[in-house]
């Protein structure tokens, strides 16, 4: 089965940048990969998704600051985060999902991103 491993998190000051990476092991096939995040006390929210065909969607509030990139050959997904704000703090999760048969929904372990003011 597919496994997802995130890397690149850490501590950064407001206004700075950070780049997250997600590496997938195993066969992916045609599926959407995405980044989600969860702040303490809040529900998990979508950050960005990229289909196997390269179609990218972003949360409206993040469009223009965050850039998601997918490398199908390497089975990786990255998230370039710019102009970071304290409210961007949270645990970021990589996700692999396919809604049609055979359905799949896999999550990474999550990685902490902390933005100081």
KALINZI-V991799 format. One record per residue. N is the residue number from 1. RES is the residue in three letters. PHI is phi in whole degrees, 0 to 359 (999 if undefined). OMEGA is omega as a letter, one per 40 degrees, with the letter a starting at -180 (999 if undefined). Layout:
n:N res:RES phi:PHI omega:OMEGA
n:N res:RES phi:PHI omega:OMEGA
//
This chain:
n:1 res:UNK phi:999 omega:a
n:2 res:UNK phi:288 omega:i
n:3 res:UNK phi:235 omega:a
n:4 res:UNK phi:240 omega:a
n:5 res:UNK phi:231 omega:i
n:6 res:UNK phi:267 omega:i
n:7 res:UNK phi:207 omega:i
n:8 res:UNK phi:101 omega:i
n:9 res:UNK phi:286 omega:i
n:10 res:UNK phi:156 omega:a
n:11 res:UNK phi:253 omega:i
n:12 res:UNK phi:214 omega:i
n:13 res:UNK phi:281 omega:i
n:14 res:UNK phi:305 omega:a
n:15 res:UNK phi:93 omega:a
n:16 res:UNK phi:275 omega:a
n:17 res:UNK phi:232 omega:i
n:18 res:UNK phi:209 omega:a
n:19 res:UNK phi:235 omega:i
n:20 res:UNK phi:257 omega:i
n:21 res:UNK phi:229 omega:i
n:22 res:UNK phi:230 omega:i
n:23 res:UNK phi:249 omega:i
n:24 res:UNK phi:255 omega:i
n:25 res:UNK phi:250 omega:a
n:26 res:UNK phi:94 omega:a
n:27 res:UNK phi:282 omega:a
n:28 res:UNK phi:265 omega:a
n:29 res:UNK phi:75 omega:i
n:30 res:UNK phi:280 omega:a
n:31 res:UNK phi:205 omega:i
n:32 res:UNK phi:268 omega:i
n:33 res:UNK phi:252 omega:a
n:34 res:UNK phi:203 omega:i
n:35 res:UNK phi:247 omega:i
n:36 res:UNK phi:231 omega:i
n:37 res:UNK phi:219 omega:i
n:38 res:UNK phi:217 omega:i
n:39 res:UNK phi:268 omega:i
n:40 res:UNK phi:305 omega:i
n:41 res:UNK phi:82 omega:a
n:42 res:UNK phi:241 omega:i
n:43 res:UNK phi:281 omega:i
n:44 res:UNK phi:295 omega:a
n:45 res:UNK phi:232 omega:i
n:46 res:UNK phi:285 omega:i
n:47 res:UNK phi:258 omega:a
n:48 res:UNK phi:200 omega:i
n:49 res:UNK phi:227 omega:i
n:50 res:UNK phi:225 omega:i
n:51 res:UNK phi:285 omega:i
n:52 res:UNK phi:296 omega:i
n:53 res:UNK phi:273 omega:i
n:54 res:UNK phi:94 omega:i
n:55 res:UNK phi:280 omega:a
n:56 res:UNK phi:247 omega:i
n:57 res:UNK phi:238 omega:i
n:58 res:UNK phi:231 omega:i
n:59 res:UNK phi:298 omega:a
n:60 res:UNK phi:304 omega:a
n:61 res:UNK phi:288 omega:a
n:62 res:UNK phi:253 omega:a
n:63 res:UNK phi:300 omega:a
n:64 res:UNK phi:103 omega:i
n:65 res:UNK phi:257 omega:a
n:66 res:UNK phi:252 omega:i
n:67 res:UNK phi:229 omega:i
n:68 res:UNK phi:259 omega:a
n:69 res:UNK phi:226 omega:a
n:70 res:UNK phi:238 omega:i
n:71 res:UNK phi:244 omega:a
n:72 res:UNK phi:293 omega:a
n:73 res:UNK phi:294 omega:a
n:74 res:UNK phi:261 omega:a
n:75 res:UNK phi:56 omega:i
n:76 res:UNK phi:232 omega:i
n:77 res:UNK phi:225 omega:i
n:78 res:UNK phi:241 omega:i
n:79 res:UNK phi:222 omega:i
n:80 res:UNK phi:271 omega:a
n:81 res:UNK phi:248 omega:a
n:82 res:UNK phi:242 omega:i
n:83 res:UNK phi:48 omega:a
n:84 res:UNK phi:295 omega:a
n:85 res:UNK phi:239 omega:i
n:86 res:UNK phi:306 omega:i
n:87 res:UNK phi:289 omega:i
n:88 res:UNK phi:280 omega:a
n:89 res:UNK phi:299 omega:i
n:90 res:UNK phi:163 omega:i
n:91 res:UNK phi:265 omega:a
n:92 res:UNK phi:257 omega:a
n:93 res:UNK phi:240 omega:i
n:94 res:UNK phi:270 omega:a
n:95 res:UNK phi:223 omega:i
n:96 res:UNK phi:235 omega:a
n:97 res:UNK phi:218 omega:i
n:98 res:UNK phi:224 omega:a
n:99 res:UNK phi:275 omega:i
n:100 res:UNK phi:266 omega:a
n:101 res:UNK phi:292 omega:e
n:102 res:UNK phi:279 omega:a
n:103 res:UNK phi:293 omega:i
n:104 res:UNK phi:210 omega:i
n:105 res:UNK phi:208 omega:a
n:106 res:UNK phi:240 omega:i
n:107 res:UNK phi:241 omega:i
n:108 res:UNK phi:283 omega:a
n:109 res:UNK phi:283 omega:a
n:110 res:UNK phi:93 omega:i
n:111 res:UNK phi:219 omega:a
n:112 res:UNK phi:280 omega:i
n:113 res:UNK phi:236 omega:a
n:114 res:UNK phi:236 omega:i
n:115 res:UNK phi:246 omega:a
n:116 res:UNK phi:269 omega:a
n:117 res:UNK phi:273 omega:999
//
